[in-house]
């Protein structure tokens, strides 16, 4: 192992038990020996040099290319070890501030998400095989943070609870029009249409998701109430009683926040309600992780609340409620990661070993960021007038309870009595 990488590991890993074997077979141990051992093996000098220069990108890329393996521990345990040493406040250090300042200067160039580029970015991730997502998502294909009302909830139960929670905050009434910006595989739009007898328009830039959601609307007999269109929200001109957007804002990009909120204000009726559900960060503004930007979500960015609020205020929208979901996404990603790994051979049959390793790092890295770093989920409720919604939040829980009764499996009113067995004397 080269001396520069040794020095980096010595400075970073003060706690824990990290073992690194270099391409020449030399093994070094770092940390105080506490906790589970994580043993990383670097197979090539190319990977060793790259990791020394740019570890946050080179470690996942070396893992993808099979130039690096974990013979004890795994990606998640490695990241836990690193984060317990670096914490979430590195950006406040002198070096962290210098690095972050340099990265922020080039950030606008990484998020030039005009209509054409947005379609390309969406296709990169969301137009992958639908069979892939079926292997690790819940049965409703919800690809966003679930809502764990209880720690023992299944993924399916928590995703249904998420839909109830969002729908309750929208306070939808029968016959109202609802716009779903970034409608995914259609689950939320279909739920709102059926539960509230509302008319829903879902817009997406993913051809794969558009086809699946349209087929689902027809199959459920909801195609008169729900329509899904392959359309950019910026091209809409209709006005809606309710607007919801879940897991789409992360793809807007910092350059386009003004456009997003100005357009939302124009699309929302004067007495309308909007609910924005997005990944956010509790720390200061920064840049997208290099691995995520290059291989997973090109053009994506996770904002701080301070980066969103000025654009909301200037758009004419009023913030009526903000909820921070903290560890809900960590637990969601835990379910996804475990399901993905359980179906790894099936994923490999669809794609290849490199893809499996890339997604293992993506899912593990994302879980680690929500569990041990500064990522959370923001649910921001918006209106154009401050008297549209009740003065207290009681209506949210009341609606959730009513929806929970509706969603419960229906039992027959009159169950047939069990047959009695004849007892022989």
Buried (B, 14 or more C-beta within 10 A) or exposed (E): BBEEBBEBBEEBBEBBBBBBBBBEEEEBEBBEEEBEBBBBBBBBEBBBBBBBEEBEBBBBBBBBBEBBBBEBBBBBBBBBBBBBBBEBEBBEEEEBEEBBEEBBEEBEEBBEBEEEBBBEBBBBBBBBEBEBBBBBBBEBBBBBBBBBBEEEBEBBBBBBBBBBBBBBBBBBEEEBBBBBBBBBBBBBBBBBBBBBEBBBBBBBBBBBBBBBBBBBBEEBEBBEBBBBBBBBBEEBEEBBBBBBBBBBBBBBBBBBBBBBBBBBBEBBBEEBBBBBBBBBBBBBBBBBBBBBBEBBBBBBBBBBBEBBBEBBEEBBBBBBBBBEBEBBBBBBBBBBBBBBBEBBEEBBEBBEEEBBBBBBBBBBBBBBBBBBBBBBBBBBBBBBEEEBBEEEBEBBEEBBEEBEEEBEEEEEEEEEEEEEEEEEE
